[in-house]
Amino acid sequence: MSDPLTTLNNACQQVGLDSTAAELIRAGENTLYRLPAAVVARVTRAGGLEAARKETRVSRWLQHVGIPVVEAIPQIAQPVEIDGRAVTFWRELPAHSEGSIGQVADVLRQIHRLQPPADLELPRLEPFVRLDQRIATAAVLSTDDRAWLATHLERLQKQYEHLSPGLPQSAVHGDAWGGNIVATATGPVVLDLERFAYGYPEWDLASIAVDHFTFGTTSASQWAQFCARYGHDVTEWAGCSVLRDARELRKVTFAAQMADQYPHLAEQARYRLACVARLSA
């Protein structure tokens, strides 16, 4: 399989864009490049074609219902599939920063009120998608660590099947935090639609709860503001611990995945695993 930059070059050639001055923005689950004429290209990992198709459809739908969202370039037929990867092209946002906790709460409240139209065909929420693959290929972790993670994953999957009723199911962002609901001069804008789905809105709320209760990146006052602005405290729901643990597991396996590609992140991956193993003991 070609590397992301080669994939980008081939996709740009196919749609008539110039990639010679492509500038790397971020390499993570997907790889983002800045192109001339205020275009951002998003290159998926292998197998990302269906998610890329969904992203473009969700973008158009959110625009239609009045939620500010990153916009796919309408003049380009996309996604473009190249050697197992998918490439999509988006209008570059103006200057922006991480969204405030209040903006995240407000936007999530809007999204969770939405019932998607039937022709959008949003997938069901999959909190554990690809985690088994991440665990199996996490070379940065020991055999014992991978075995513990696999057992932990299986336990959470069983618990998820029997969650108690919570808020009405709805559209969910799937990867909610201030980096994906950003602040611009004209207000918040929703980014990164890869995990957009239909299911428990508590999945988005648990993401913010984990930032506060597990990692401490959201303060107590910010957490209180989030709950007040959204109008609900997810930690009062009996199923919260399952979604919290699933969120933490995703963070561990993502760090391990990135450490395999960038060895200097190995210590962070092992630290995240140690924290989760301690909390689960």
C-alpha positions in Angstrom: 0.0 0.0 0.0 1.2 3.5 -0.8 2.0 6.0 1.9 -0.4 8.9 2.6 1.5 11.5 0.5 1.7 9.2 -2.5 -2.0 8.5 -2.1 -2.7 12.2 -2.0 -0.6 12.9 -5.1 -2.5 10.2 -7.1 -5.9 11.5 -5.9 -5.1 15.1 -6.7 -3.9 14.1 -10.2 -7.2 12.2 -10.7 -9.4 15.3 -9.7 -7.2 18.0 -11.2 -5.7 19.5 -8.1 -2.1 20.6 -7.5 -0.4 18.7 -4.6 3.2 19.8 -5.2 3.0 22.3 -2.3 1.0 20.0 0.0 1.7 20.8 3.6 1.2 18.2 6.4 -1.3 19.4 9.0 -1.7 16.3 11.1 -0.9 12.6 11.0 -3.2 10.5 13.2 -6.1 8.2 12.5 -6.2 10.1 9.2 -3.6 12.2 7.6 -4.5 15.8 6.7 -2.7 18.0 4.2 -3.2 21.7 3.3 -3.3 22.4 -0.5 -3.4 25.6 -2.5 -6.6 27.5 -2.9 -7.7 26.9 0.8 -8.3 23.2 0.3 -7.7 20.5 3.0 -7.2 16.9 1.9 -8.0 14.1 4.3 -6.4 10.7 3.6 -7.8 7.7 5.5 -6.1 4.5 6.6 -6.9 1.4 4.6 -10.6 0.5 4.7 -11.8 4.0 5.2 -13.9 4.4 2.1 -17.4 3.9 3.7 -16.5 6.3 6.5 -15.3 8.9 4.0 -18.6 8.6 2.0 -20.5 9.1 5.2 -18.5 12.2 6.2 -19.4 14.0 3.0 -23.1 13.1 3.3 -23.2 14.1 7.0 -21.6 17.4 6.1 -24.3 18.2 3.5 -27.0 17.2 6.0 -25.7 19.3 8.9 -25.4 22.3 6.5 -29.0 21.8 5.5 -30.3 21.8 9.1 -28.3 24.8 10.0 -25.4 23.4 12.1 -22.1 25.0 11.1 -19.8 22.2 9.8 -16.7 21.7 7.7 -17.7 21.6 4.0 -16.7 19.1 1.4 -15.7 20.7 -1.9 -18.9 20.4 -4.0 -17.2 20.5 -7.4 -15.3 17.3 -6.7 -16.8 13.8 -7.0 -15.6 12.2 -3.8 -14.3 10.3 -1.9 -11.5 9.3 -4.3 -10.3 5.7 -3.7 -6.6 5.1 -4.2 -5.0 1.7 -3.3 -7.3 0.9 -0.5 -7.4 4.4 1.0 -10.0 7.2 0.6 -9.2 10.8 0.0 -11.7 13.7 0.5 -11.3 17.4 -0.1 -12.6 20.1 2.2 -12.8 23.9 2.4 -10.1 25.1 4.8 -11.5 26.8 7.9 -10.6 30.4 8.8 -8.4 30.9 11.9 -9.8 28.8 14.7 -9.0 27.4 18.1 -10.3 24.6 20.4 -13.9 25.2 21.2 -14.8 26.2 24.7 -16.6 23.8 27.0 -19.8 25.8 26.6 -19.6 25.7 22.8 -19.0 21.9 22.9 -22.1 21.5 25.1 -24.3 23.7 22.9 -23.3 22.0 19.7 -23.8 18.5 21.1 -27.2 19.5 22.4 -28.1 20.6 18.9 -26.8 17.4 17.3 -28.5 15.1 19.8 -31.9 16.7 19.0 -31.5 15.5 15.4 -33.2 12.5 14.0 -31.4 11.8 10.7 -33.4 11.3 7.5 -33.8 7.8 6.3 -31.8 8.4 3.1 -28.7 9.4 5.1 -28.4 5.8 6.5 -26.3 6.7 9.5 -24.5 3.6 10.8 -25.2 2.4 14.4 -22.8 3.6 17.0 -19.9 1.2 17.3 -17.8 2.1 20.4 -15.5 -0.8 19.9 -14.8 -0.6 16.2 -11.3 -1.8 15.2 -10.2 -2.1 18.8 -9.5 -5.8 18.5 -7.3 -5.0 15.5 -5.5 -2.2 17.3 -4.8 -4.5 20.3 -3.6 -7.4 18.2 -1.1 -5.3 16.3 0.1 -3.1 19.2 3.8 -4.1 19.0 4.7 -1.5 21.5 2.9 -3.4 24.2 3.9 -6.8 25.7 2.1 -10.0 25.1 0.6 -9.9 28.6 -0.6 -6.3 28.1 -2.3 -7.2 24.8 -4.0 -10.2 26.4 -5.3 -8.1 29.3 -6.6 -5.5 26.8 -8.3 -8.2 24.8 -10.0 -9.6 27.9 -11.0 -6.1 29.0 -12.5 -5.4 25.5 -14.5 -8.6 25.6 -15.9 -7.7 29.0 -16.9 -4.2 27.9 -18.6 -5.5 24.8 -20.8 -7.8 26.8 -21.7 -5.0 29.2 -22.5 -2.7 26.3 -25.1 -5.2 25.0 -27.1 -4.8 28.3 -26.9 -1.1 28.9 -29.8 0.4 30.9 -32.1 2.9 29.1 -30.8 6.4 29.0 -31.5 9.5 26.9 -33.4 9.0 23.6 -31.1 7.7 20.9 -30.1 10.2 18.3 -27.4 11.4 15.9 -24.1 11.5 17.7 -20.8 13.0 16.8 -18.8 10.0 18.0 -15.6 11.8 18.8 -16.7 14.9 20.8 -14.2 17.3 22.3 -13.0 20.9 21.7 -10.6 19.9 19.0 -13.5 18.6 16.8 -16.0 21.4 17.7 -13.8 24.4 17.1 -14.2 28.2 17.7 -14.0 30.6 14.8 -14.7 34.4 14.7 -18.3 33.6 13.7 -19.0 30.8 16.1 -18.3 27.1 16.6 -17.8 24.7 13.6 -18.1 20.9 13.7 -15.1 18.9 12.4 -14.1 15.3 12.0 -17.3 13.4 11.0 -15.7 10.0 10.7 -17.4 8.6 13.8 -20.8 10.3 13.2 -23.4 7.7 13.9 -26.8 6.9 15.5 -27.0 5.7 19.0 -26.5 6.7 22.7 -25.9 10.5 23.0 -24.2 9.6 26.3 -21.3 8.4 24.2 -20.5 12.0 23.3 -21.1 13.2 26.9 -18.9 10.4 28.3 -16.0 11.7 26.2 -16.1 15.0 28.2 -16.5 13.2 31.5 -13.4 11.1 30.8 -11.4 14.3 30.1 -12.4 15.5 33.6 -12.6 12.5 35.8 -9.8 10.3 34.2 -7.3 12.7 32.6 -8.0 16.0 34.4 -7.8 18.0 31.2 -11.2 19.5 32.0 -11.5 21.2 35.3 -14.3 20.8 37.9 -15.7 24.2 37.0 -15.6 23.4 33.3 -17.4 20.1 33.9 -20.1 21.8 35.9 -20.5 24.3 33.2 -20.7 21.6 30.6 -23.5 19.7 32.5 -25.4 23.0 33.0 -25.2 24.1 29.4 -26.1 20.7 28.0 -28.8 20.1 30.7 -27.7 16.6 31.8 -25.0 15.0 33.9 -24.1 11.7 32.2 -22.4 10.3 35.4 -25.8 10.0 37.0 -26.7 7.3 34.4 -26.2 3.7 35.4 -24.5 2.9 32.1 -22.0 5.7 32.3 -19.2 3.5 33.6 -19.3 1.2 30.6 -19.0 4.1 28.1 -16.3 5.7 30.2 -14.3 2.5 30.2 -14.8 2.1 26.5 -13.6 5.7 25.9 -10.5 5.1 28.0 -9.8 1.9 26.1 -10.0 3.7 22.8 -7.5 6.3 24.1 -5.1 3.5 25.1 -5.3 1.6 21.8 -5.0 4.8 19.8 -1.8 5.8 21.7 -0.4 2.3 21.0 -1.3 2.5 17.4 0.5 5.9 17.0 3.5 4.6 19.0 4.0 1.8 16.5 4.4 4.5 13.9 6.2 7.1 16.1 8.3 5.3 18.7 8.8 8.4 20.9 5.1 8.0 21.9 5.7 4.5 23.4 6.0 5.7 27.0 2.7 7.6 26.7 0.9 4.5 25.4 2.3 2.4 28.3 1.3 5.1 30.8 -2.3 5.3 29.5 -2.5 1.5 29.8 -1.2 1.6 33.4 -3.8 4.2 34.3 -6.7 2.2 32.8 -5.5 -1.1 34.3 -5.3 0.5 37.7 -8.7 2.0 37.4 -10.2 -1.3 36.3 -8.5 -3.3 39.1 
